[in-house]
Amino acid sequence: MNAGFRILGSVLALWAMVACDPQRIAELEEGVSTEADVRARFGAPDAIWKEPGGERVLEYDRQPAGHKNYMIGIGPDGRMTSLRQVLDPANFARVQPGMRSDDVRRLLGQPMKQTPYALKNETAWDWRYLEPPGTSMVFTVWFGPDGRVLRTGSSPDPEATENRGGR
C-alpha cells in the first residue's frame, strides 16, 4: 500500500507541474526573460543542447503523463530567445528515414517510452501528444540497429480515456 501512495503522489506532483505550464509560459518574454527566470519557473532542465553561435537550448520534458515537451532557447547574453512546444505534427514531419536517434531526441525531447523489438532488430520510441481539438495520440519512431530512423507513424493513445469509449 505504501508503494501505491508513493506512485499516486508522484503522478499528482507531475500533473500539478504540467497544469502550471501555461502560467509559467505567460510569465516569460522573449528577449527580456533571463535563464534564471526560466529556471525559476521551470526548474532544472532535463537536458541542455549547445547550438552554433553560443546559444543553448534547455529541454523540459512532460512525458510520459503530459502531451508536451518544451525547448527554450537561451542566447549568449543569457536572455531567452525562444520557447517552443515541440510535440506537434509539423515538427514530427521533420523526422525522416535515415535521421540519427540523437537528432530525433534533440528535435522532440525525451520520449514517453522506448520499446525494443528483438526479433525485428528495431526499437520504437513513443511520444504522447494532442491532436487538435484535444485527442490524445502517440507518435512513434522506429529505429534500426544502426540507430537511424526506419519509419514513423501516429496512432490513437491506447491509454487515453477519450479513446476508450468513455471508460
C-alpha positions as protocol buffer text, in pm:
chain_id: "A"
residue {
  index: 1
  type: MET
  ca { x: 0 y: 0 z: 0 }
}
residue {
  index: 2
  type: ASN
  ca { x: 285 y: 240 z: 82 }
}
residue {
  index: 3
  type: ALA
  ca { x: 428 y: 199 z: -272 }
}
residue {
  index: 4
  type: GLY
  ca { x: 83 y: 279 z: -414 }
}
residue {
  index: 5
  type: PHE
  ca { x: 71 y: 607 z: -222 }
}
residue {
  index: 6
  type: ARG
  ca { x: 420 y: 699 z: -345 }
}
residue {
  index: 7
  type: ILE
  ca { x: 320 y: 634 z: -706 }
}
residue {
  index: 8
  type: LEU
  ca { x: -2 y: 833 z: -663 }
}
residue {
  index: 9
  type: GLY
  ca { x: 195 y: 1117 z: -504 }
}
residue {
  index: 10
  type: SER
  ca { x: 441 y: 1118 z: -796 }
}
residue {
  index: 11
  type: VAL
  ca { x: 159 y: 1122 z: -1052 }
}
residue {
  index: 12
  type: LEU
  ca { x: -18 y: 1408 z: -872 }
}
residue {
  index: 13
  type: ALA
  ca { x: 306 y: 1608 z: -850 }
}
residue {
  index: 14
  type: LEU
  ca { x: 368 y: 1561 z: -1223 }
}
residue {
  index: 15
  type: TRP
  ca { x: 9 y: 1660 z: -1305 }
}
residue {
  index: 16
  type: ALA
  ca { x: 44 y: 1976 z: -1094 }
}
residue {
  index: 17
  type: MET
  ca { x: 367 y: 2065 z: -1272 }
}
residue {
  index: 18
  type: VAL
  ca { x: 213 y: 2017 z: -1618 }
}
residue {
  index: 19
  type: ALA
  ca { x: -106 y: 2204 z: -1522 }
}
residue {
  index: 20
  type: CYS
  ca { x: 103 y: 2510 z: -1426 }
}
residue {
  index: 21
  type: ASP
  ca { x: 288 y: 2534 z: -1759 }
}
residue {
  index: 22
  type: PRO
  ca { x: 55 y: 2793 z: -1920 }
}
residue {
  index: 23
  type: GLN
  ca { x: 107 y: 3026 z: -1623 }
}
residue {
  index: 24
  type: ARG
  ca { x: 485 y: 2975 z: -1632 }
}
residue {
  index: 25
  type: ILE
  ca { x: 495 y: 3047 z: -2006 }
}
residue {
  index: 26
  type: ALA
  ca { x: 284 y: 3363 z: -1965 }
}
residue {
  index: 27
  type: GLU
  ca { x: 538 y: 3496 z: -1715 }
}
residue {
  index: 28
  type: LEU
  ca { x: 828 y: 3471 z: -1965 }
}
residue {
  index: 29
  type: GLU
  ca { x: 907 y: 3710 z: -2252 }
}
residue {
  index: 30
  type: GLU
  ca { x: 1148 y: 3651 z: -2539 }
}
residue {
  index: 31
  type: GLY
  ca { x: 1442 y: 3891 z: -2535 }
}
residue {
  index: 32
  type: VAL
  ca { x: 1362 y: 4005 z: -2181 }
}
residue {
  index: 33
  type: SER
  ca { x: 1349 y: 3699 z: -1954 }
}
residue {
  index: 34
  type: THR
  ca { x: 1679 y: 3552 z: -1842 }
}
residue {
  index: 35
  type: GLU
  ca { x: 1792 y: 3193 z: -1796 }
}
residue {
  index: 36
  type: ALA
  ca { x: 1747 y: 3248 z: -1423 }
}
residue {
  index: 37
  type: ASP
  ca { x: 1383 y: 3349 z: -1488 }
}
residue {
  index: 38
  type: VAL
  ca { x: 1329 y: 3031 z: -1692 }
}
residue {
  index: 39
  type: ARG
  ca { x: 1486 y: 2809 z: -1426 }
}
residue {
  index: 40
  type: ALA
  ca { x: 1286 y: 2981 z: -1150 }
}
residue {
  index: 41
  type: ARG
  ca { x: 964 y: 2886 z: -1329 }
}
residue {
  index: 42
  type: PHE
  ca { x: 1051 y: 2550 z: -1488 }
}
residue {
  index: 43
  type: GLY
  ca { x: 1330 y: 2421 z: -1262 }
}
residue {
  index: 44
  type: ALA
  ca { x: 1639 y: 2237 z: -1378 }
}
residue {
  index: 45
  type: PRO
  ca { x: 1622 y: 2133 z: -1745 }
}
residue {
  index: 46
  type: ASP
  ca { x: 1612 y: 1766 z: -1843 }
}
residue {
  index: 47
  type: ALA
  ca { x: 1889 y: 1830 z: -2096 }
}
residue {
  index: 48
  type: ILE
  ca { x: 2090 y: 2122 z: -2233 }
}
residue {
  index: 49
  type: TRP
  ca { x: 2177 y: 2135 z: -2603 }
}
residue {
  index: 50
  type: LYS
  ca { x: 2457 y: 2358 z: -2735 }
}
residue {
  index: 51
  type: GLU
  ca { x: 2383 y: 2541 z: -3060 }
}
residue {
  index: 52
  type: PRO
  ca { x: 2611 y: 2727 z: -3300 }
}
residue {
  index: 53
  type: GLY
  ca { x: 2683 y: 3086 z: -3203 }
}
residue {
  index: 54
  type: GLY
  ca { x: 2676 y: 3021 z: -2830 }
}
residue {
  index: 55
  type: GLU
  ca { x: 2301 y: 2966 z: -2791 }
}
residue {
  index: 56
  type: ARG
  ca { x: 2190 y: 2686 z: -2559 }
}
residue {
  index: 57
  type: VAL
  ca { x: 1855 y: 2508 z: -2565 }
}
residue {
  index: 58
  type: LEU
  ca { x: 1704 y: 2396 z: -2234 }
}
residue {
  index: 59
  type: GLU
  ca { x: 1486 y: 2087 z: -2269 }
}
residue {
  index: 60
  type: TYR
  ca { x: 1182 y: 2044 z: -2042 }
}
residue {
  index: 61
  type: ASP
  ca { x: 1003 y: 1711 z: -2088 }
}
residue {
  index: 62
  type: ARG
  ca { x: 645 y: 1645 z: -1983 }
}
residue {
  index: 63
  type: GLN
  ca { x: 640 y: 1278 z: -2087 }
}
residue {
  index: 64
  type: PRO
  ca { x: 510 y: 1021 z: -2002 }
}
residue {
  index: 65
  type: ALA
  ca { x: 196 y: 1175 z: -1845 }
}
residue {
  index: 66
  type: GLY
  ca { x: 192 y: 1505 z: -2035 }
}
residue {
  index: 67
  type: HIS
  ca { x: 137 y: 1582 z: -2402 }
}
residue {
  index: 68
  type: LYS
  ca { x: 408 y: 1844 z: -2449 }
}
residue {
  index: 69
  type: ASN
  ca { x: 785 y: 1888 z: -2442 }
}
residue {
  index: 70
  type: TYR
  ca { x: 941 y: 2235 z: -2438 }
}
residue {
  index: 71
  type: MET
  ca { x: 1266 y: 2362 z: -2587 }
}
residue {
  index: 72
  type: ILE
  ca { x: 1366 y: 2703 z: -2450 }
}
residue {
  index: 73
  type: GLY
  ca { x: 1648 y: 2889 z: -2628 }
}
residue {
  index: 74
  type: ILE
  ca { x: 1894 y: 3097 z: -2424 }
}
residue {
  index: 75
  type: GLY
  ca { x: 2118 y: 3335 z: -2618 }
}
residue {
  index: 76
  type: PRO
  ca { x: 2485 y: 3405 z: -2546 }
}
residue {
  index: 77
  type: ASP
  ca { x: 2370 y: 3711 z: -2348 }
}
residue {
  index: 78
  type: GLY
  ca { x: 2173 y: 3486 z: -2108 }
}
residue {
  index: 79
  type: ARG
  ca { x: 1830 y: 3600 z: -2233 }
}
residue {
  index: 80
  type: MET
  ca { x: 1551 y: 3378 z: -2359 }
}
residue {
  index: 81
  type: THR
  ca { x: 1539 y: 3372 z: -2741 }
}
residue {
  index: 82
  type: SER
  ca { x: 1258 y: 3120 z: -2794 }
}
residue {
  index: 83
  type: LEU
  ca { x: 1008 y: 2895 z: -2620 }
}
residue {
  index: 84
  type: ARG
  ca { x: 872 y: 2612 z: -2835 }
}
residue {
  index: 85
  type: GLN
  ca { x: 637 y: 2325 z: -2763 }
}
residue {
  index: 86
  type: VAL
  ca { x: 788 y: 2060 z: -2992 }
}
residue {
  index: 87
  type: LEU
  ca { x: 534 y: 1775 z: -2996 }
}
residue {
  index: 88
  type: ASP
  ca { x: 313 y: 1857 z: -3293 }
}
residue {
  index: 89
  type: PRO
  ca { x: 253 y: 1714 z: -3642 }
}
residue {
  index: 90
  type: ALA
  ca { x: 458 y: 1987 z: -3817 }
}
residue {
  index: 91
  type: ASN
  ca { x: 763 y: 1900 z: -3609 }
}
residue {
  index: 92
  type: PHE
  ca { x: 702 y: 1526 z: -3648 }
}
residue {
  index: 93
  type: ALA
  ca { x: 718 y: 1576 z: -4027 }
}
residue {
  index: 94
  type: ARG
  ca { x: 1082 y: 1681 z: -3984 }
}
residue {
  index: 95
  type: VAL
  ca { x: 1170 y: 1327 z: -3868 }
}
residue {
  index: 96
  type: GLN
  ca { x: 1285 y: 1148 z: -4183 }
}
residue {
  index: 97
  type: PRO
  ca { x: 1419 y: 798 z: -4262 }
}
residue {
  index: 98
  type: GLY
  ca { x: 1793 y: 785 z: -4209 }
}
residue {
  index: 99
  type: MET
  ca { x: 1793 y: 1050 z: -3934 }
}
residue {
  index: 100
  type: ARG
  ca { x: 2007 y: 962 z: -3630 }
}
residue {
  index: 101
  type: SER
  ca { x: 1842 y: 889 z: -3295 }
}
residue {
  index: 102
  type: ASP
  ca { x: 2042 y: 1171 z: -3129 }
}
residue {
  index: 103
  type: ASP
  ca { x: 1896 y: 1419 z: -3378 }
}
residue {
  index: 104
  type: VAL
  ca { x: 1542 y: 1293 z: -3314 }
}
residue {
  index: 105
  type: ARG
  ca { x: 1594 y: 1327 z: -2938 }
}
residue {
  index: 106
  type: ARG
  ca { x: 1722 y: 1680 z: -2984 }
}
residue {
  index: 107
  type: LEU
  ca { x: 1421 y: 1768 z: -3200 }
}
residue {
  index: 108
  type: LEU
  ca { x: 1143 y: 1612 z: -2987 }
}
residue {
  index: 109
  type: GLY
  ca { x: 1289 y: 1570 z: -2639 }
}
residue {
  index: 110
  type: GLN
  ca { x: 1275 y: 1263 z: -2419 }
}
residue {
  index: 111
  type: PRO
  ca { x: 1021 y: 1005 z: -2540 }
}
residue {
  index: 112
  type: MET
  ca { x: 749 y: 869 z: -2315 }
}
residue {
  index: 113
  type: LYS
  ca { x: 891 y: 518 z: -2363 }
}
residue {
  index: 114
  type: GLN
  ca { x: 1137 y: 312 z: -2565 }
}
residue {
  index: 115
  type: THR
  ca { x: 1043 y: -42 z: -2670 }
}
residue {
  index: 116
  type: PRO
  ca { x: 1295 y: -288 z: -2816 }
}
residue {
  index: 117
  type: TYR
  ca { x: 1171 y: -545 z: -3068 }
}
residue {
  index: 118
  type: ALA
  ca { x: 1449 y: -805 z: -3062 }
}
residue {
  index: 119
  type: LEU
  ca { x: 1312 y: -1028 z: -3339 }
}
residue {
  index: 120
  type: LYS
  ca { x: 1283 y: -736 z: -3581 }
}
residue {
  index: 121
  type: ASN
  ca { x: 1608 y: -579 z: -3454 }
}
residue {
  index: 122
  type: GLU
  ca { x: 1424 y: -247 z: -3412 }
}
residue {
  index: 123
  type: THR
  ca { x: 1350 y: -7 z: -3128 }
}
residue {
  index: 124
  type: ALA
  ca { x: 1039 y: 212 z: -3111 }
}
residue {
  index: 125
  type: TRP
  ca { x: 1029 y: 547 z: -2931 }
}
residue {
  index: 126
  type: ASP
  ca { x: 686 y: 692 z: -2840 }
}
residue {
  index: 127
  type: TRP
  ca { x: 576 y: 1047 z: -2758 }
}
residue {
  index: 128
  type: ARG
  ca { x: 227 y: 1135 z: -2634 }
}
residue {
  index: 129
  type: TYR
  ca { x: 76 y: 1449 z: -2793 }
}
residue {
  index: 130
  type: LEU
  ca { x: -258 y: 1619 z: -2856 }
}
residue {
  index: 131
  type: GLU
  ca { x: -416 y: 1623 z: -3199 }
}
residue {
  index: 132
  type: PRO
  ca { x: -650 y: 1926 z: -3225 }
}
residue {
  index: 133
  type: PRO
  ca { x: -900 y: 1979 z: -3084 }
}
residue {
  index: 134
  type: GLY
  ca { x: -781 y: 1753 z: -2799 }
}
residue {
  index: 135
  type: THR
  ca { x: -744 y: 1389 z: -2896 }
}
residue {
  index: 136
  type: SER
  ca { x: -458 y: 1211 z: -2720 }
}
residue {
  index: 137
  type: MET
  ca { x: -228 y: 1049 z: -2976 }
}
residue {
  index: 138
  type: VAL
  ca { x: 107 y: 868 z: -2981 }
}
residue {
  index: 139
  type: PHE
  ca { x: 381 y: 949 z: -3233 }
}
residue {
  index: 140
  type: THR
  ca { x: 620 y: 656 z: -3286 }
}
residue {
  index: 141
  type: VAL
  ca { x: 964 y: 648 z: -3446 }
}
residue {
  index: 142
  type: TRP
  ca { x: 1117 y: 309 z: -3531 }
}
residue {
  index: 143
  type: PHE
  ca { x: 1497 y: 285 z: -3535 }
}
residue {
  index: 144
  type: GLY
  ca { x: 1712 y: 16 z: -3693 }
}
residue {
  index: 145
  type: PRO
  ca { x: 2017 y: -146 z: -3531 }
}
residue {
  index: 146
  type: ASP
  ca { x: 2235 y: 142 z: -3656 }
}
residue {
  index: 147
  type: GLY
  ca { x: 2026 y: 394 z: -3457 }
}
residue {
  index: 148
  type: ARG
  ca { x: 1875 y: 552 z: -3768 }
}
residue {
  index: 149
  type: VAL
  ca { x: 1507 y: 617 z: -3839 }
}
residue {
  index: 150
  type: LEU
  ca { x: 1334 y: 347 z: -4040 }
}
residue {
  index: 151
  type: ARG
  ca { x: 979 y: 486 z: -4032 }
}
residue {
  index: 152
  type: THR
  ca { x: 733 y: 691 z: -3827 }
}
residue {
  index: 153
  type: GLY
  ca { x: 363 y: 682 z: -3753 }
}
residue {
  index: 154
  type: SER
  ca { x: 85 y: 817 z: -3533 }
}
residue {
  index: 155
  type: SER
  ca { x: -200 y: 632 z: -3367 }
}
residue {
  index: 156
  type: PRO
  ca { x: -467 y: 696 z: -3101 }
}
residue {
  index: 157
  type: ASP
  ca { x: -329 y: 680 z: -2747 }
}
residue {
  index: 158
  type: PRO
  ca { x: -444 y: 342 z: -2609 }
}
residue {
  index: 159
  type: GLU
  ca { x: -423 y: 475 z: -2251 }
}
residue {
  index: 160
  type: ALA
  ca { x: -639 y: 783 z: -2307 }
}
residue {
  index: 161
  type: THR
  ca { x: -993 y: 776 z: -2173 }
}
residue {
  index: 162
  type: GLU
  ca { x: -1138 y: 967 z: -2470 }
}
residue {
  index: 163
  type: ASN
  ca { x: -1007 y: 690 z: -2698 }
}
residue {
  index: 164
  type: ARG
  ca { x: -1168 y: 407 z: -2495 }
}
residue {
  index: 165
  type: GLY
  ca { x: -1532 y: 484 z: -2544 }
}
residue {
  index: 166
  type: GLY
  ca { x: -1555 y: 696 z: -2229 }
}
residue {
  index: 167
  type: ARG
  ca { x: -1404 y: 443 z: -1989 }
}
